[in-house]
Structure formats: structure tokens, C-alpha cells
Amino acid sequence: MSKSYKIVNPEVTKKDIWLGNTPIGHSNFIKVVESFSWLTWVENTDLAREFYIKNADLPRKRSAYFNLDNDYKIEISYVDDFCTVYFDKVVTYEKLILFFDFATKLGCNMWDRDTLEIVDEEYLEALRIKEENRGIKLTNEQSHVLTLVEEQCRWYHIPSDDQEKILQCFPATPKFREAEITEVIEDIQFENLIGMATIPGHTLLFGFHLPYINYADEADYKACADHTARLKDILNRLSKAFGSAEFYEYREEDPDMMRMVLSKKGKFAYASLFAEGEFDEEFGTSKRTISSDAKTYWKTVKKWGMAPADLLTYMMKQKLPVKVFRQDMYWKWASEGN
């Protein structure tokens, strides 16, 4: 399946992708192409050399081919104010990261022309995870894990795999033990276990009673006058340490309870809060409204961070353990519906 990406100057925003852009200098394009041994000018390839000799008036150094795999054609072309990368087959992480490095060296951004997503570390990581998950079948028990987290879940997403540093952002540091996710998922989703799942570059803290980890002890919980403010404070600590952090809540049978809260660089950015059928948005550094439907919710989740099913699929296929702790000190309040 063919696919293409557009390389433009960093000041070009998503809404201006299809408009005229600040030109990329041709001499700079030539310099970067010739700095990579895995690129060959089209006119120097066996396929086109004779054609260019016969047509000496044709412009040179406008397009180059990826030359490390004869069965995989990738072309990068220069057209005045931008570059386009064309893949004639399925895009792979290994190949795309080469052109991501090309765009970075050119001082530009790369955009997916189909989805209008910027190609960044998160985009590349999602592609890598998708590749690693492909072709490995889940057991019935593993599929049950995904069913449960897709039906309902509360989770923090932090773009880091430094578990120790993550836990330092909470008022108290729980003592986790390792477990097999299929054996503990019921207790995480319905009882008083909290799970911590980590893959390279991402960590999820999740569980039905997850919000109680925001408090040092029972006295701290009872003394807290504004629990939403406490949630924002925790997220701000996390995002100050790791660049961004999010909290999500989703119940398939009760879409009016969907919530998402985002913090970036230590500052509250955005929250959508659903309660008793009412939808309310709170704006921090981000002023963009997000639609309240489930489709937009999951699209936003995957744009900002990572869905539990995606991360847990990776973990189960790679046979990685999950960490859990039992929050007995909070169980009394949770069972009372606090």
C-alpha cells in the first residue's frame, strides 16, 4: 500500500499544510541528501541514468531514491517550498525513522499526508509497537484482559519508563510486586489492586480505585477540599518531570462519565469532565474544545498518550510482567463509595 509524507518548515502548522509554505532552500536539500549514504539521486540510478543522459536539459538533484533494498522503493522529491516522501509499500518503523532523521537534519517537520499527524517520537513509537504486536495471537485469557479495560478503565499515562521517578511524584510511594496481568486484572478493575504497566517510553498506572493514590493517607484524603485540584497538581508534577501527563476515565456503558485531563510542562492544559449527564470543559494553557463523543475521545487518547488496550497488548505479546500493589489503606473509603 503506497503512502506519502510531507516535509515542511517547522513554522508551518497543521491547518496550513496544503497552503504555500516558507521555501526550503534547494541547496540545503542537496546537502542533506548527499550526507546520507542510503540515498541516490534518481539520475544516478541504473533505471534512469540513460534517460537523463538523453535529456540533458532536465533539472538534476530534485529526487532521490532509498537504495538499501531493491524490493522497497522510496522516493524523496523536492518541489520549491517542501519535500515529499513516497513509499510504494507498507511503511515500516525501520525505514520511516531514516526519513524522520532526514527531516530533522533539514530542520523541518514531517507530516502524514493521510491523517495530518505530525511524525514525532510518539508517532514513531506507535508504529514500532504496532509492528511488534503484529502476527502474535493472544490467548483467551489475554483477550479477556483487553475486554475488561475497553469496557471501563481509569488510568494515568506518563511518557516515560522510569518507574521510580514517576512514583516520586505521588504523595506516598507504594510497594509494588510483579504479577501476571491475566491473574490480577479482575482485582485491578473491580477491587483494590492498582496496576503499573511499563513498556519502552511509556507507563500506565491503572485501576478502578486509582484516584486514591493521589493522597498520602486517610487524613490527607479527608482534608482535601478539592479533589479535581489535587488531580491537576499530581499531573502538573508528572508533566514537569516528563514533559506531559494525562489522566483518563472511561466507561463503555456510561459515556457520560468519560473524563480526560492533560498537563504539559508542569502546567494544567485541559480537562473534559462529565458528571450526571453534563459535559464541562476547563481550559488551561490549551483553549481547544474537544467533542464529547466516544470516537473523538479515543482519537484524543491516542494523540495525547496511549490507550490501555494498546499498551497491555504489547506487554502480553512480549511476555512482560505488570506491577501491582494492594491499597488496603484506601479500601475502606472505596468500599463506602468515596
Secondary structure, 3 states (H helix, E strand, C coil): CCEEEEEECCCCCHHHCCCCCCCCCHHHHHHHHCCCCCEEEHHHCCCCHHHHHHCCCCCCCCEEEECCCCCCCEEEEEECCEEEEEECCCCCHHHHHHHHHHHHHHCCEEEECCCCCECCHHHHHHHHHHHHHCCCCCCHHHHHHHHHHHHEEEEEEECCCCHHHHHCCCCCCCCCEEECHHHHHHHHHHCCEEEEEEECCEEEEECCCHHHHHCCCHHHHHHCCCHHHHHHHHHHHHHHHHCEEEEEEEECCCHHHCEEEEEECCEEEEEEEEECCEEEEEECCCCCCCCCCHHHHHHHHHHHCCCHHHHHHHHHHCCCCEEEEECHHHHHHHHCCC
